Amino acid sequence: MADCHIGGWRDPRLKDLSVKAFEEAIHKILDLNVDFILIAGDLFHTSIPSFDTLKATVKQLKILKDADIPVYVIPGSHDFSPSGKTMIDVFEEAGLLVNVYKGKVVDSKLKLNFTIDKKTGAKITGLLGKKGMLERAYYDQLDTAHLESEPGFRIFMLHTAITEMKPLDMENMDSMDSGKLPKGFDYYAAGHVHIVEERVHGKGSIVYPGPLFPNNFRELEKLRKGGFYMYEDGDLSYLPVETVKTIPLPIDCSDLTPEQAESEIKERLKDTDVKGAIVMIRLFGALSTGKPTDIAMKDIFRQLYASGAAFVMKNTIKLTTPEFNDIQTEKRSIEEIEESAISALEAKGKINDLMRILSRERMEGEKVDDFTKRIIDDASRILEF
């Protein structure tokens, strides 16, 4: 498994779902009677998780330890504090897991050590992940000859994006060619890119299991659930972990009035059982009249919660209206132009949408220039420039 991001969601109604997903995954794993577990980075969403998050995670790792199931991990880009410290080290010191990223520099080359699983004899090693793909420099320095000459069943763990396996919607994510990986390994346990994907690489496979639970609106909409991979004698199987029912609801509002858009949403939801589910409403297209805020979303939210929905989300970033034209101003000073622009945005109901765009964070592996262009492009669509 990879990208557990335990403690990732901030909303109180969602924050426990990543913990629940981890608990359910461990429950499944115990039933499978596995030899060991691999976690390819980002066990936690932040380097200093909350007390409750740590307590819940320790409880599950202790269950695995008592069942004599070793857990082998590498730190991911979210696991590190600015000082380079990671909670992974604390858990390893407590005997709850093993960090397989171990080695030393010999003659300007990074020589990794193998961790040998006592039960199976499998030899495991790997490289950590760092923010901004900084781990790529480690691959350039890697002593691959040492790794490739090692006999036996070998596993390489990585927390980085492989160029050939990136989906189109992640084309701006910084990545690395698979040729940088050491050759001849039997299995490559990959993390960092939140996709469910496997690809033959030499005699083995590079496997991305995706997140254990989706981490944002887009992932929930696309993946709907998390999961992990099972490897047995060369065979791969994906085991989903569905902690909560998810209902994506994309609505094309092109040429609709706000009233018609509202009716369309209600019609689509009419026969849908939303009890205990996360409902994701995505509105897109250009309304024929009015503005997005004219759609009575608060009423729809109230109805959904009254019907037992666990959580309701909406996304209107790509919802536009012809009434919102370029902001016109004759004022000269910067302050006057800013005040006029903000007043016009408020009048058109666009100020909240714009502020949401401007408060976005850079995605993992996304270059600064690509991030800047994405923000400008999305803001320009809101402003219809």
LOFIVEX-562505 format. One line per field, with one value per residue (C-alpha): z, y, x; residue in three letters; residue number from 1. Coordinates in nm, 2 decimals, m for minus. Layout:
N
zz c(Z,...)
yy c(Y,...)
xx c(X,...)
r c(Ala,...)
k c(NUM,...)
***
This chain:
385
zz c(0.00,m0.03,0.03,0.34,0.43,0.77,0.91,0.57,0.56,0.76,0.78,1.11,0.92,0.70,0.90,1.06,0.72,0.65,0.99,0.92,0.58,0.75,1.01,0.74,0.53,0.83,0.91,0.55,0.56,0.88,0.70,0.41,0.63,0.44,0.50,0.53,0.43,0.22,0.26,m0.02,0.15,0.30,0.59,0.74,0.57,0.79,0.96,1.30,1.31,1.58,1.90,1.80,1.46,1.62,1.88,1.61,1.39,1.67,1.77,1.42,1.39,1.73,1.60,1.31,1.54,1.77,1.46,1.35,1.03,0.96,0.80,0.57,0.47,0.31,0.41,0.16,0.08,0.35,0.62,0.67,0.89,0.77,0.99,0.81,1.10,1.05,1.28,1.08,1.29,1.61,1.50,1.39,1.73,1.89,1.68,1.50,1.14,0.95,0.74,0.44,0.32,0.46,0.30,0.28,0.03,m0.11,m0.37,m0.44,m0.50,m0.29,m0.18,m0.04,0.20,0.17,0.46,0.46,0.56,0.80,0.71,0.32,0.26,0.04,0.01,0.03,m0.03,m0.17,m0.18,0.01,m0.15,m0.10,m0.18,m0.53,m0.66,m0.49,m0.45,m0.82,m0.75,m0.53,m0.84,m1.03,m0.75,m0.70,m0.71,m0.93,m1.01,m0.64,m0.63,m0.96,m0.87,m0.55,m0.59,m0.46,m0.46,m0.46,m0.40,m0.47,m0.30,m0.44,m0.38,m0.70,m1.03,m1.33,m1.65,m1.86,m1.60,m1.55,m1.66,m1.89,m1.62,m1.43,m1.73,m1.54,m1.25,m1.24,m1.30,m1.37,m1.65,m1.54,m1.68,m1.36,m1.15,m1.08,m1.32,m1.26,m0.94,m0.89,m0.76,m0.76,m0.48,m0.59,m0.42,m0.46,m0.77,m0.66,m0.94,m0.95,m1.21,m1.28,m1.55,m1.65,m1.59,m1.68,m1.50,m1.24,m1.23,m1.11,m0.91,m0.79,m0.55,m0.53,m0.20,0.08,0.08,m0.17,m0.05,m0.23,m0.44,m0.77,m0.63,m0.46,m0.79,m0.99,m0.77,m0.53,m0.29,m0.20,m0.18,m0.19,m0.40,m0.31,m0.46,m0.45,m0.66,m0.94,m0.95,m0.87,m0.74,m0.63,m0.31,m0.27,0.07,0.07,0.39,0.28,m0.03,m0.27,m0.52,m0.79,m0.96,m1.26,m1.41,m1.74,m1.69,m2.05,m2.17,m1.85,m1.62,m1.25,m1.19,m1.46,m1.32,m0.97,m1.11,m1.29,m0.97,m0.78,m1.06,m1.07,m0.70,m0.68,m0.67,m0.53,m0.19,m0.02,0.33,0.48,0.15,0.04,m0.24,m0.48,m0.70,m0.99,m1.19,m1.52,m1.84,m1.92,m1.77,m2.02,m1.76,m1.41,m1.21,m1.02,m0.68,m0.81,m0.79,m0.45,m0.34,0.03,m0.01,m0.20,0.08,0.34,0.16,0.12,0.48,0.58,0.37,0.57,0.35,0.55,0.37,0.07,m0.15,m0.46,m0.72,m0.95,m1.07,m1.44,m1.41,m1.60,m1.71,m2.01,m1.78,m1.64,m1.88,m1.86,m1.56,m1.70,m1.51,m1.59,m1.27,m1.28,m0.95,m0.85,m0.53,m0.73,m0.99,m0.71,m0.53,m0.85,m0.95,m0.61,m0.61,m0.96,m0.85,m0.54,m0.75,m0.99,m0.71,m0.82,m0.53,m0.33,m0.64,m0.71,m0.35,m0.35,m0.66,m0.51,m0.19,m0.37,m0.29,m0.53,m0.61,m0.53,m0.80,m0.98,m1.10,m0.98,m1.33,m1.40,m1.07,m1.15,m1.50,m1.36,m1.11,m1.37,m1.62,m1.36,m1.24,m1.59,m1.66,m1.35,m1.47,m1.83,m1.95)
yy c(0.00,0.36,0.72,0.64,1.01,0.93,1.26,1.42,1.56,1.88,1.88,1.72,1.50,1.35,1.36,1.01,0.84,0.79,0.63,0.41,0.31,0.21,0.01,m0.17,m0.24,m0.40,m0.61,m0.74,m0.81,m1.02,m1.24,m1.28,m1.42,m1.23,m1.26,m0.89,m0.55,m0.27,0.09,0.30,0.64,0.90,0.69,1.03,1.34,1.56,1.52,1.59,1.41,1.48,1.28,1.09,1.01,0.87,0.67,0.51,0.42,0.28,0.06,m0.10,m0.14,m0.31,m0.55,m0.64,m0.68,m0.92,m1.12,m1.14,m0.95,m0.72,m0.38,m0.24,0.13,0.42,0.78,0.98,1.35,1.42,1.23,1.48,1.79,2.09,1.96,1.63,1.44,1.19,1.00,0.69,0.69,0.69,0.40,0.21,0.27,0.12,m0.19,m0.13,m0.11,m0.11,0.18,0.00,0.32,0.25,0.29,0.51,0.70,0.51,0.67,0.94,0.67,0.59,0.23,0.10,m0.19,m0.47,m0.55,m0.93,m1.06,m1.34,m1.55,m1.54,m1.44,m1.15,m0.87,m0.52,m0.18,0.15,0.53,0.79,1.06,1.43,1.74,1.88,1.55,1.63,1.25,1.24,1.34,1.03,0.81,0.98,0.89,0.54,0.24,0.03,m0.23,m0.33,m0.37,m0.55,m0.81,m0.91,m1.27,m1.38,m1.23,m0.85,m0.57,m0.20,0.06,0.41,0.72,0.91,0.97,0.75,0.94,0.65,0.58,0.94,0.99,1.28,1.49,1.48,1.58,1.88,1.67,1.64,1.28,1.04,0.79,0.42,0.37,0.53,0.23,m0.05,m0.34,m0.70,m0.66,m0.89,m0.62,m0.24,m0.10,0.26,0.55,0.93,0.93,0.86,0.62,0.25,0.12,m0.16,m0.19,m0.47,m0.36,m0.62,m0.95,m0.76,m0.50,m0.14,m0.11,0.21,0.11,0.46,0.62,0.41,0.67,0.95,1.28,1.55,1.62,1.51,1.18,1.10,1.17,0.97,0.68,0.67,0.45,0.34,0.01,m0.19,m0.46,m0.82,m1.00,m1.38,m1.59,m1.34,m1.28,m0.93,m0.85,m0.52,m0.52,m0.22,m0.06,0.11,0.30,0.51,0.52,0.80,0.95,1.17,1.40,1.59,1.84,2.01,2.35,2.47,2.69,2.63,2.90,2.88,2.75,2.48,2.38,2.34,2.13,1.91,1.85,1.76,1.53,1.34,1.30,1.21,0.83,0.82,0.66,0.91,0.78,0.76,0.87,1.15,1.34,1.53,1.78,1.92,2.20,2.31,2.49,2.83,2.93,3.10,3.37,3.47,3.37,3.05,3.19,3.21,2.82,2.74,2.51,2.57,2.42,2.12,2.07,2.08,1.83,1.59,1.61,1.56,1.24,1.11,1.21,1.19,1.48,1.70,1.88,2.10,2.23,2.52,2.63,2.56,2.71,3.04,3.29,3.52,3.81,3.83,4.05,4.21,4.45,4.81,5.09,5.44,5.50,5.55,5.46,5.10,5.14,5.27,4.99,4.72,4.86,4.88,4.53,4.38,4.56,4.43,4.07,4.09,4.22,3.92,3.67,3.57,3.69,3.36,3.15,3.37,3.35,2.97,2.96,3.20,3.00,2.67,2.49,2.36,1.99,1.73,1.74,2.04,2.29,2.65,2.78,2.52,2.60,2.97,2.91,2.69,2.96,3.23,3.02,2.93,3.28,3.41,3.18,3.32,3.67,3.57,3.74)
xx c(0.00,0.10,m0.02,m0.22,m0.21,m0.35,m0.50,m0.52,m0.88,m0.93,m1.31,m1.43,m1.68,m1.41,m1.09,m1.14,m1.20,m0.83,m0.78,m1.09,m0.94,m0.61,m0.80,m1.01,m0.70,m0.53,m0.84,m0.84,m0.47,m0.50,m0.76,m0.52,m0.25,0.02,0.40,0.47,0.34,0.50,0.41,0.56,0.56,0.33,0.20,0.09,m0.03,0.20,0.53,0.37,0.03,m0.22,m0.22,m0.54,m0.40,m0.08,m0.27,m0.50,m0.20,0.01,m0.28,m0.30,0.08,0.08,m0.19,0.04,0.34,0.15,0.04,0.41,0.35,0.65,0.58,0.85,0.83,1.00,0.94,0.73,0.73,0.47,0.64,0.92,0.95,1.15,1.44,1.44,1.29,1.02,0.77,0.88,1.20,1.00,0.79,1.10,1.26,0.95,0.98,0.65,0.80,1.12,1.25,1.42,1.59,1.93,2.28,2.59,2.79,3.09,3.31,3.05,2.79,2.48,2.51,2.18,2.16,1.90,1.67,1.60,1.26,1.33,1.02,1.06,1.41,1.29,1.55,1.39,1.54,1.43,1.46,1.26,1.05,1.10,0.90,0.96,1.10,1.43,1.49,1.57,1.92,1.96,1.88,2.15,2.40,2.27,2.50,2.28,2.55,2.56,2.18,2.15,2.42,2.24,2.09,1.75,1.40,1.44,1.19,1.26,1.04,1.00,0.80,0.83,0.65,0.74,0.70,0.57,0.29,0.16,m0.20,m0.28,m0.44,m0.10,0.12,0.26,0.38,0.76,0.87,1.15,1.20,1.18,1.53,1.66,1.54,1.78,1.71,1.61,1.40,1.10,0.87,0.87,0.64,0.56,0.39,0.34,0.12,m0.24,m0.33,m0.41,m0.17,0.07,0.33,0.57,0.93,1.19,1.10,0.89,0.62,0.60,0.29,0.10,m0.18,m0.32,m0.42,m0.56,m0.84,m0.89,m0.75,m0.95,m1.26,m1.10,m0.97,m1.30,m1.48,m1.23,m1.14,m1.44,m1.25,m0.90,m0.72,m0.40,m0.23,m0.16,0.14,0.16,0.40,0.40,0.03,m0.11,m0.46,m0.61,m0.82,m1.05,m1.10,m1.44,m1.49,m1.79,m2.02,m1.94,m2.18,m2.03,m2.28,m2.15,m2.40,m2.36,m2.53,m2.47,m2.76,m2.95,m3.10,m3.01,m3.36,m3.32,m2.98,m3.13,m3.41,m3.16,m2.97,m3.28,m3.40,m3.07,m3.08,m3.45,m3.41,m3.06,m3.00,m2.76,m2.78,m2.43,m2.27,m2.04,m2.22,m1.99,m2.18,m1.97,m2.13,m1.98,m2.06,m2.21,m2.54,m2.78,m2.88,m2.80,m2.50,m2.39,m2.49,m2.85,m2.86,m3.01,m2.73,m2.80,m3.15,m3.00,m2.75,m3.02,m3.23,m2.93,m2.83,m3.20,m3.19,m2.89,m2.59,m2.27,m2.11,m2.19,m1.93,m1.97,m1.73,m1.83,m1.49,m1.58,m1.93,m1.96,m2.22,m2.24,m2.35,m2.00,m1.81,m1.47,m1.46,m1.47,m1.31,m1.19,m1.01,m0.64,m0.47,m0.40,m0.60,m0.91,m0.88,m0.86,m1.16,m1.36,m1.26,m1.35,m1.69,m1.76,m1.67,m1.89,m2.18,m2.14,m2.10,m1.75,m1.54,m1.56,m1.47,m1.17,m1.05,m1.08,m0.85,m0.60,m0.58,m0.49,m0.16,0.09,0.04,0.31,0.57,0.42,0.68,0.64,0.59,0.32,0.15,0.15,0.01,m0.27,m0.37,m0.37,m0.56,m0.83,m0.86,m0.88,m1.18,m1.35,m1.29,m1.36,m1.04)
r c(Met,Ala,Asp,Cys,His,Ile,Gly,Gly,Trp,Arg,Asp,Pro,Arg,Leu,Lys,Asp,Leu,Ser,Val,Lys,Ala,Phe,Glu,Glu,Ala,Ile,His,Lys,Ile,Leu,Asp,Leu,Asn,Val,Asp,Phe,Ile,Leu,Ile,Ala,Gly,Asp,Leu,Phe,His,Thr,Ser,Ile,Pro,Ser,Phe,Asp,Thr,Leu,Lys,Ala,Thr,Val,Lys,Gln,Leu,Lys,Ile,Leu,Lys,Asp,Ala,Asp,Ile,Pro,Val,Tyr,Val,Ile,Pro,Gly,Ser,His,Asp,Phe,Ser,Pro,Ser,Gly,Lys,Thr,Met,Ile,Asp,Val,Phe,Glu,Glu,Ala,Gly,Leu,Leu,Val,Asn,Val,Tyr,Lys,Gly,Lys,Val,Val,Asp,Ser,Lys,Leu,Lys,Leu,Asn,Phe,Thr,Ile,Asp,Lys,Lys,Thr,Gly,Ala,Lys,Ile,Thr,Gly,Leu,Leu,Gly,Lys,Lys,Gly,Met,Leu,Glu,Arg,Ala,Tyr,Tyr,Asp,Gln,Leu,Asp,Thr,Ala,His,Leu,Glu,Ser,Glu,Pro,Gly,Phe,Arg,Ile,Phe,Met,Leu,His,Thr,Ala,Ile,Thr,Glu,Met,Lys,Pro,Leu,Asp,Met,Glu,Asn,Met,Asp,Ser,Met,Asp,Ser,Gly,Lys,Leu,Pro,Lys,Gly,Phe,Asp,Tyr,Tyr,Ala,Ala,Gly,His,Val,His,Ile,Val,Glu,Glu,Arg,Val,His,Gly,Lys,Gly,Ser,Ile,Val,Tyr,Pro,Gly,Pro,Leu,Phe,Pro,Asn,Asn,Phe,Arg,Glu,Leu,Glu,Lys,Leu,Arg,Lys,Gly,Gly,Phe,Tyr,Met,Tyr,Glu,Asp,Gly,Asp,Leu,Ser,Tyr,Leu,Pro,Val,Glu,Thr,Val,Lys,Thr,Ile,Pro,Leu,Pro,Ile,Asp,Cys,Ser,Asp,Leu,Thr,Pro,Glu,Gln,Ala,Glu,Ser,Glu,Ile,Lys,Glu,Arg,Leu,Lys,Asp,Thr,Asp,Val,Lys,Gly,Ala,Ile,Val,Met,Ile,Arg,Leu,Phe,Gly,Ala,Leu,Ser,Thr,Gly,Lys,Pro,Thr,Asp,Ile,Ala,Met,Lys,Asp,Ile,Phe,Arg,Gln,Leu,Tyr,Ala,Ser,Gly,Ala,Ala,Phe,Val,Met,Lys,Asn,Thr,Ile,Lys,Leu,Thr,Thr,Pro,Glu,Phe,Asn,Asp,Ile,Gln,Thr,Glu,Lys,Arg,Ser,Ile,Glu,Glu,Ile,Glu,Glu,Ser,Ala,Ile,Ser,Ala,Leu,Glu,Ala,Lys,Gly,Lys,Ile,Asn,Asp,Leu,Met,Arg,Ile,Leu,Ser,Arg,Glu,Arg,Met,Glu,Gly,Glu,Lys,Val,Asp,Asp,Phe,Thr,Lys,Arg,Ile,Ile,Asp,Asp,Ala,Ser,Arg,Ile,Leu,Glu,Phe)
k c(1,2,3,4,5,6,7,8,9,10,11,12,13,14,15,16,17,18,19,20,21,22,23,24,25,26,27,28,29,30,31,32,33,34,35,36,37,38,39,40,41,42,43,44,45,46,47,48,49,50,51,52,53,54,55,56,57,58,59,60,61,62,63,64,65,66,67,68,69,70,71,72,73,74,75,76,77,78,79,80,81,82,83,84,85,86,87,88,89,90,91,92,93,94,95,96,97,98,99,100,101,102,103,104,105,106,107,108,109,110,111,112,113,114,115,116,117,118,119,120,121,122,123,124,125,126,127,128,129,130,131,132,133,134,135,136,137,138,139,140,141,142,143,144,145,146,147,148,149,150,151,152,153,154,155,156,157,158,159,160,161,162,163,164,165,166,167,168,169,170,171,172,173,174,175,176,177,178,179,180,181,182,183,184,185,186,187,188,189,190,191,192,193,194,195,196,197,198,199,200,201,202,203,204,205,206,207,208,209,210,211,212,213,214,215,216,217,218,219,220,221,222,223,224,225,226,227,228,229,230,231,232,233,234,235,236,237,238,239,240,241,242,243,244,245,246,247,248,249,250,251,252,253,254,255,256,257,258,259,260,261,262,263,264,265,266,267,268,269,270,271,272,273,274,275,276,277,278,279,280,281,282,283,284,285,286,287,288,289,290,291,292,293,294,295,296,297,298,299,300,301,302,303,304,305,306,307,308,309,310,311,312,313,314,315,316,317,318,319,320,321,322,323,324,325,326,327,328,329,330,331,332,333,334,335,336,337,338,339,340,341,342,343,344,345,346,347,348,349,350,351,352,353,354,355,356,357,358,359,360,361,362,363,364,365,366,367,368,369,370,371,372,373,374,375,376,377,378,379,380,381,382,383,384,385)
***
